[in-house]
Amino acid sequence: MPRVLFVIDSLEVGGAERSLLELCRHSRRFEPVVCHLSPAAALAQRFDAAGVPTLNLGLETRYPFLAGARALTHCIRTVDPDLIHSTLYNGGITARLAARGDRPLAHTWVNEPVIHPRRPDGIRWRHRLAHMLDARTAFRVSHFIANSRAVAGSNRRALGVSEERVSGIHRGRDPDRASRVRRQHQRRHDDADRRCGRHQETAPKRSLRHDFSRSARRPSSALW
């Protein structure tokens, strides 16, 4: 079975970390190993409970690229993965510096770039330096994955990455749970209208932040 080494900033409770946990928990076609740079690991017990081995590099500096690359190089030799997959900024830069080109490296974009192409002004010098490092090392990545079209487009333009090197996989939502959440929101809105003495016919329609009925989809069916 192929072995995948996932590299991420930490195992704190966050969207990228929880998505990685679910991905590893439901893996059937590959053997996951998770390496996190920071010792912060609130989700470590959940990874252990799912039978996913984790490696803590214990780096507490804000920008652990050089020290992280040395430590990650040792991890790569030990784990001997068939694929390296990085997520988030520190994890991505560290994996690129540690990669030797002898195995593919994939990176997932979950946020817009440090310097957004539509907002180039008012950026601090450290953001420009971070952006330059991101762009200069992007060639080391075999393929990029984005969790939305907007994230894919903004990162491609900012880093000069060709469209052929990017694929999209939506994070996905459980359609049944999404429908229940939508009904709960609607009931709360209707109750608030009644308490305010407004009739449903005259009350303004409220739109939810996400249209769950249209965007609810499972990751396996959300490729582009």
C-alpha positions as CSV (number, residue, x, y, z in Angstrom):
1,M,0.0,0.0,0.0
2,P,1.4,3.5,-0.9
3,R,2.6,5.5,2.1
4,V,1.8,9.3,2.2
5,L,3.7,11.6,4.5
6,F,1.5,14.6,5.4
7,V,3.4,17.7,6.6
8,I,1.4,20.4,8.5
9,D,2.2,23.3,10.8
10,S,0.6,21.8,13.9
11,L,-2.2,19.6,15.1
12,E,-4.2,22.3,16.8
13,V,-7.9,22.5,16.3
14,G,-8.4,24.2,12.9
15,G,-10.1,23.6,9.6
16,A,-7.1,22.3,7.8
17,E,-6.1,20.1,10.7
18,R,-9.6,18.6,11.2
19,S,-9.9,18.0,7.4
20,L,-6.5,16.1,7.5
21,L,-7.8,14.1,10.4
22,E,-10.9,13.0,8.5
23,L,-8.9,12.3,5.4
24,C,-6.5,10.0,7.3
25,R,-9.3,8.4,9.3
26,H,-11.1,7.3,6.2
27,S,-8.0,6.3,4.1
28,R,-8.4,3.0,2.5
29,R,-6.0,3.2,-0.5
30,F,-2.9,4.6,1.2
31,E,-1.1,4.5,4.5
32,P,-1.0,7.9,6.2
33,V,1.8,9.3,8.4
34,V,1.4,12.9,9.8
35,C,4.4,15.1,10.6
36,H,3.7,18.4,12.4
37,L,6.3,21.1,12.9
38,S,5.0,22.8,16.0
39,P,4.6,20.8,19.3
40,A,1.0,22.2,19.6
41,A,-1.1,19.1,19.2
42,A,-4.6,19.3,20.6
43,L,-5.8,16.7,18.0
44,A,-2.9,14.3,18.5
45,Q,-5.1,11.9,20.6
46,R,-7.7,11.8,17.9
47,F,-5.0,10.8,15.3
48,D,-3.8,8.2,17.7
49,A,-7.3,6.8,18.2
50,A,-7.7,6.6,14.5
51,G,-4.5,4.6,14.2
52,V,-2.6,7.3,12.4
53,P,1.0,7.7,13.4
54,T,2.2,11.2,14.1
55,L,5.7,12.7,14.2
56,N,6.3,15.8,16.3
57,L,9.3,17.9,15.1
58,G,8.9,20.2,18.2
59,L,9.8,23.4,16.5
60,E,8.6,26.4,18.4
61,T,10.0,29.2,16.2
62,R,7.7,31.3,14.1
63,Y,9.5,30.6,10.9
64,P,11.1,27.1,11.3
65,F,12.1,26.6,7.7
66,L,15.8,25.7,7.9
67,A,15.6,23.7,11.1
68,G,12.4,22.2,10.0
69,A,13.9,21.2,6.6
70,R,16.8,19.4,8.3
71,A,14.4,17.6,10.7
72,L,12.0,16.8,7.9
73,T,14.7,15.4,5.7
74,H,15.5,12.9,8.5
75,C,11.8,12.0,8.7
76,I,11.5,11.4,5.0
77,R,14.5,9.0,5.1
78,T,12.9,7.2,8.1
79,V,9.3,7.0,6.8
80,D,10.3,6.5,3.1
81,P,7.0,7.8,1.7
82,D,5.8,7.4,-1.9
83,L,4.2,10.9,-1.7
84,I,4.8,14.0,0.4
85,H,1.7,16.2,0.9
86,S,2.0,19.5,2.7
87,T,-0.6,21.9,4.0
88,L,-0.5,25.5,5.2
89,Y,2.3,28.0,4.7
90,N,5.1,26.8,7.1
91,G,4.4,23.2,6.3
92,G,4.5,23.9,2.6
93,I,7.8,25.9,2.6
94,T,9.5,23.4,4.9
95,A,8.5,20.4,2.7
96,R,9.8,22.2,-0.4
97,L,13.1,22.9,1.2
98,A,13.4,19.3,2.4
99,A,12.2,17.7,-0.8
100,R,15.0,16.3,-3.0
101,G,13.0,15.6,-6.1
102,D,13.2,11.8,-5.8
103,R,9.5,11.6,-4.9
104,P,6.4,13.7,-5.8
105,L,5.4,16.6,-3.6
106,A,1.8,17.9,-3.5
107,H,0.6,21.0,-1.6
108,T,-3.0,22.0,-0.7
109,W,-4.1,25.6,-0.8
110,V,-6.7,26.3,1.9
111,N,-6.4,30.1,2.0
112,E,-5.8,33.0,-0.3
113,P,-2.1,33.9,-0.8
114,V,-0.1,36.1,1.6
115,I,-0.2,39.0,-1.0
116,H,-3.6,38.9,-2.8
117,P,-3.2,39.9,-6.5
118,R,-6.1,42.4,-6.1
119,R,-4.7,43.9,-3.0
120,P,-1.0,44.6,-3.6
121,D,-0.8,47.8,-1.6
122,G,-0.4,48.3,2.1
123,I,1.5,45.0,2.6
124,R,4.2,44.8,5.3
125,W,7.7,43.8,4.2
126,R,7.6,40.5,6.0
127,H,4.5,39.6,3.9
128,R,6.3,40.5,0.8
129,L,9.3,38.3,1.9
130,A,6.9,35.4,2.6
131,H,5.3,35.8,-0.7
132,M,8.6,35.9,-2.5
133,L,9.7,32.7,-0.7
134,D,6.4,31.0,-1.6
135,A,6.7,32.0,-5.3
136,R,10.4,31.1,-5.6
137,T,9.9,27.6,-4.2
138,A,6.6,26.7,-6.0
139,F,8.5,25.0,-8.8
140,R,9.4,22.2,-6.3
141,V,5.8,21.2,-6.0
142,S,4.6,18.5,-8.4
143,H,0.9,19.4,-8.1
144,F,-1.3,21.8,-6.2
145,I,-4.7,21.1,-4.8
146,A,-7.2,23.8,-3.8
147,N,-10.4,23.6,-1.7
148,S,-12.3,26.1,-3.9
149,R,-12.1,27.8,-7.3
150,A,-11.5,31.2,-5.7
151,V,-8.5,29.9,-3.7
152,A,-7.1,28.2,-6.7
153,G,-7.4,31.2,-8.9
154,S,-5.9,33.7,-6.5
155,N,-3.0,31.5,-5.6
156,R,-2.3,30.7,-9.3
157,R,-2.2,34.3,-10.2
158,A,-0.1,35.4,-7.2
159,L,2.5,32.6,-7.5
160,G,2.6,32.2,-11.3
161,V,1.4,28.6,-11.3
162,S,0.0,27.2,-14.5
163,E,-3.6,25.9,-14.6
164,E,-2.4,22.4,-15.5
165,R,-0.6,22.1,-12.2
166,V,-3.7,22.7,-10.1
167,S,-6.7,20.5,-9.2
168,G,-9.7,21.2,-7.0
169,I,-11.2,19.1,-4.3
170,H,-13.9,20.8,-2.3
171,R,-13.8,20.2,1.5
172,G,-17.3,18.7,1.2
173,R,-20.3,18.7,3.5
174,D,-22.6,16.0,4.6
175,P,-25.8,16.8,2.6
176,D,-28.1,15.4,5.3
177,R,-26.4,17.3,8.1
178,A,-26.4,20.5,5.9
179,S,-30.1,20.2,5.4
180,R,-30.8,19.9,9.1
181,V,-28.6,22.9,9.8
182,R,-30.5,24.9,7.2
183,R,-33.9,24.0,8.7
184,Q,-32.7,24.9,12.2
185,H,-31.5,28.3,11.0
186,Q,-34.9,28.9,9.3
187,R,-36.8,27.9,12.4
188,R,-34.8,30.4,14.5
189,H,-35.5,33.1,12.0
190,D,-39.2,32.4,11.9
191,D,-39.4,32.4,15.7
192,A,-37.6,35.7,15.8
193,D,-40.1,37.2,13.3
194,R,-43.0,36.0,15.4
195,R,-41.6,37.4,18.6
196,C,-41.2,40.8,16.8
197,G,-44.8,40.6,15.6
198,R,-43.9,40.3,12.0
199,H,-45.8,38.1,9.7
200,Q,-43.9,35.7,7.4
201,E,-45.6,37.3,4.4
202,T,-44.0,40.7,5.1
203,A,-40.8,39.7,6.9
204,P,-37.7,40.2,4.7
205,K,-36.2,37.0,3.5
206,R,-32.9,36.2,5.2
207,S,-30.2,34.5,3.2
208,L,-27.8,32.1,4.9
209,R,-24.0,32.6,4.5
210,H,-23.9,29.2,2.7
211,D,-26.6,27.8,0.4
212,F,-26.3,24.3,1.8
213,S,-28.8,22.8,-0.7
214,R,-26.7,23.9,-3.6
215,S,-23.2,23.6,-2.2
216,A,-23.5,20.4,-0.1
217,R,-21.5,17.8,-1.7
218,R,-19.1,15.0,-0.8
219,P,-15.4,15.3,-1.5
220,S,-15.3,12.3,-3.9
221,S,-17.8,14.0,-6.2
222,A,-16.5,17.5,-6.0
223,L,-13.5,17.4,-8.4
224,W,-12.8,19.8,-11.2
